[in-house]
């Protein structure tokens, strides 16, 4: 699952990716290994989204349609151009920031569900988090 949030002008704000994996072993380190695999899969989904989905018109159409659904009926005609521009701006914004976004991913949440014996991980990146990481790196002399 990928979720993208953006500002009203189409500027990228944040992206989360979640992945669930079933535990397959009873060994003590099985849960740690499953967490690592889930983290890698969630990050892989972000990479695939940027490399594949973003290059297609799928993202632009989805954002445009979501904006259209939230627009009142009497304003839909005038909103078409604005909504198309916002969708295009978001696509462009993500493309420009993709390298920094991938470097700035972190695990937002991780959970274990005992009944299903599965682990869910949510990986997040945002413009604010990327800036924070850059500033910390500078403070550490890197």
C-alpha positions as CSV (number, residue, x, y, z in Angstrom):
1,X,0.0,0.0,0.0
2,X,1.3,3.4,-1.0
3,X,-0.3,6.6,0.4
4,X,0.8,10.0,-1.0
5,X,-0.1,13.3,0.7
6,X,0.4,16.7,-0.9
7,X,-0.2,20.4,-0.3
8,X,-3.0,22.3,-2.0
9,X,-0.6,23.7,-4.7
10,X,0.4,20.1,-5.7
11,X,3.7,20.1,-3.8
12,X,4.7,16.7,-2.4
13,X,4.3,16.5,1.4
14,X,4.8,12.8,2.4
15,X,4.6,9.2,1.3
16,X,4.0,6.1,3.3
17,X,4.3,2.5,2.2
18,X,3.1,-0.5,4.2
19,X,3.9,-4.2,3.9
20,X,2.7,-7.2,5.8
21,X,4.5,-10.5,6.0
22,X,3.6,-13.8,7.7
23,X,6.1,-15.3,10.1
24,X,7.3,-18.6,8.8
25,X,9.5,-20.0,11.5
26,X,9.6,-20.6,15.2
27,X,13.2,-19.6,15.7
28,X,14.0,-16.7,18.1
29,X,15.4,-14.5,15.3
30,X,12.5,-15.2,12.8
31,X,10.6,-12.1,13.9
32,X,13.6,-9.8,13.4
33,X,14.3,-11.3,10.0
34,X,10.6,-10.8,9.1
35,X,10.8,-7.2,10.2
36,X,13.8,-6.6,8.0
37,X,12.1,-8.3,5.0
38,X,8.9,-6.2,5.5
39,X,11.0,-3.0,5.7
40,X,12.8,-3.8,2.5
41,X,9.6,-4.7,0.7
42,X,7.9,-1.5,1.9
43,X,10.9,0.6,0.6
44,X,10.8,-1.4,-2.7
45,X,7.2,-0.4,-3.1
46,X,8.2,3.3,-2.9
47,X,11.0,2.7,-5.5
48,X,8.6,0.9,-7.8
49,X,6.0,3.7,-7.4
50,X,8.6,6.3,-8.3
51,X,10.1,4.3,-11.2
52,X,6.9,2.8,-12.7
53,X,3.6,4.3,-11.6
54,X,4.9,7.9,-11.5
55,X,6.1,7.6,-15.1
56,X,2.7,6.4,-16.3
57,X,-0.4,8.6,-16.3
58,X,-1.9,6.5,-13.5
59,X,-0.8,8.9,-10.7
60,X,-1.9,12.0,-12.5
61,X,-5.3,10.5,-13.3
62,X,-5.8,9.2,-9.7
63,X,-5.0,12.6,-8.1
64,X,-7.1,14.4,-10.7
65,X,-10.1,12.1,-10.0
66,X,-9.7,12.4,-6.3
67,X,-9.7,16.2,-6.6
68,X,-12.7,16.1,-8.9
69,X,-14.6,13.9,-6.4
70,X,-14.0,16.5,-3.6
71,X,-15.2,19.4,-5.9
72,X,-18.8,20.5,-5.7
73,X,-20.9,19.8,-8.8
74,X,-21.4,23.5,-9.6
75,X,-17.7,24.2,-9.6
76,X,-16.4,21.1,-11.5
77,X,-16.0,22.8,-14.9
78,X,-13.9,25.6,-13.6
79,X,-11.9,23.2,-11.3
80,X,-10.8,20.9,-14.2
81,X,-7.8,23.1,-15.2
82,X,-6.8,23.7,-11.6
83,X,-7.1,20.0,-10.6
84,X,-5.1,19.0,-13.7
85,X,-2.4,21.5,-12.8
86,X,-2.2,20.2,-9.2
87,X,-1.9,16.6,-10.4
88,X,0.9,17.5,-12.8
89,X,2.7,19.6,-10.1
90,X,2.6,16.6,-7.7
91,X,4.0,14.3,-10.3
92,X,6.8,16.8,-11.1
93,X,7.5,17.4,-7.4
94,X,7.9,13.7,-6.6
95,X,10.2,13.2,-9.6
96,X,12.4,16.1,-8.5
97,X,12.7,14.9,-4.9
98,X,12.8,11.1,-5.5
99,X,16.5,10.7,-4.7
100,X,16.2,12.6,-1.4
101,X,13.0,10.8,-0.6
102,X,14.5,7.4,-0.9
103,X,17.4,8.4,1.4
104,X,15.0,9.9,3.9
105,X,12.8,6.8,4.4
106,X,12.4,5.5,8.0
107,X,10.2,3.0,9.8
108,X,7.2,4.9,11.1
109,X,5.5,1.9,12.8
110,X,5.9,-1.8,13.1
111,X,3.5,-4.2,14.7
112,X,3.0,-7.9,15.3
113,X,-0.4,-9.5,15.0
114,X,-0.4,-12.7,17.0
115,X,-3.7,-14.2,15.7
116,X,-2.5,-14.0,12.1
117,X,1.2,-14.5,13.1
118,X,2.1,-11.6,10.8
119,X,4.2,-8.4,11.0
120,X,3.2,-5.1,9.4
121,X,5.7,-2.3,8.8
122,X,5.0,1.3,7.7
123,X,7.8,3.2,6.0
124,X,7.5,6.9,5.6
125,X,9.3,9.8,3.9
126,X,8.4,13.4,3.8
127,X,9.9,16.8,2.8
128,X,10.2,17.8,6.5
129,X,11.9,14.5,7.5
130,X,14.3,14.8,4.6
131,X,15.3,18.3,5.6
132,X,15.7,17.1,9.2
133,X,18.0,14.3,8.1
134,X,20.1,16.7,6.0
135,X,20.5,19.1,8.9
136,X,21.5,16.3,11.3
137,X,24.0,15.1,8.8
138,X,25.5,18.6,8.6
139,X,25.7,18.9,12.4
140,X,27.5,15.6,12.6
141,X,30.0,16.8,10.0
142,X,29.0,14.5,7.2
